[in-house]
Amino acid sequence: MELNERHLMASFLYRVVLDELLQQGYSKSYHHGVGYLRKLDAMSEKIADWKDLVPHSDYVSQLRKAHSLKGSFWSQYGGILG
């Protein structure tokens, strides 16, 4: 989907996988989640209409709130603030 520039659908799927990965809390898999979140960051710039999906900035805010104690994930992503 990403290759076919179906960024909204690809974002939805990456979010589902990332949410599940973080929910499991298996820190050895966090590097995969970091990669997914970075893909989401890049794709978000190409999406003008989020339709019924929460916009990316709001999604990341919700993610930070729900998984604030997963310091290992956030440090791999780029620090607690980044």
C-alpha positions in Angstrom: 0.0 0.0 0.0 2.8 2.3 0.8 4.4 1.7 -2.6 1.1 2.4 -4.3 0.9 5.7 -2.4 -2.1 4.6 -0.4 -0.6 6.3 2.6 -3.8 6.6 4.7 -4.4 2.8 4.6 -0.7 2.1 5.1 -0.8 4.4 8.2 -3.8 2.6 9.6 -2.0 -0.8 9.3 1.3 0.5 10.7 -0.7 1.9 13.7 -2.4 -1.4 14.3 0.9 -3.2 14.4 2.7 -0.6 16.4 -0.2 -0.5 19.0 0.0 -4.2 19.4 3.7 -4.3 19.7 3.7 -1.6 22.4 0.8 -3.3 24.2 2.8 -6.5 24.4 5.7 -4.6 26.0 8.4 -6.9 24.7 11.3 -4.5 24.7 13.5 -6.5 22.3 10.9 -5.7 19.6 10.9 -2.0 20.2 13.3 -1.3 17.4 10.7 -2.6 14.9 8.1 -0.2 16.5 10.5 2.7 16.2 10.9 1.9 12.5 7.1 1.8 12.1 6.7 5.1 13.9 9.3 6.8 11.7 7.5 5.5 8.6 4.3 7.0 10.1 6.1 10.3 10.6 7.2 10.3 6.9 3.9 9.3 5.5 1.9 11.8 7.6 3.3 14.6 5.5 1.7 13.1 2.4 -1.8 12.8 3.9 -4.0 15.8 3.5 -7.3 14.3 4.5 -7.3 11.9 7.5 -11.0 11.1 7.0 -12.0 9.2 10.2 -8.5 8.4 11.3 -6.9 10.5 14.1 -4.3 12.9 12.6 -0.7 11.8 13.1 0.2 14.5 15.7 -2.8 13.5 17.8 -2.0 9.8 17.4 1.6 10.4 18.6 0.4 12.4 21.6 -2.0 9.6 22.5 0.8 7.1 22.1 3.1 9.0 24.3 0.5 9.3 27.0 -0.5 5.6 26.9 3.1 4.3 26.8 4.9 7.0 28.7 6.7 4.5 30.9 8.3 2.7 27.9 11.5 4.7 28.1 13.5 2.2 26.1 11.1 2.7 23.2 11.1 6.5 23.4 14.9 6.7 23.7 15.3 4.5 20.6 12.9 6.8 18.8 14.8 9.8 19.6 14.6 10.7 23.3 11.7 11.5 25.5 11.1 14.8 23.9 12.1 14.0 20.4 
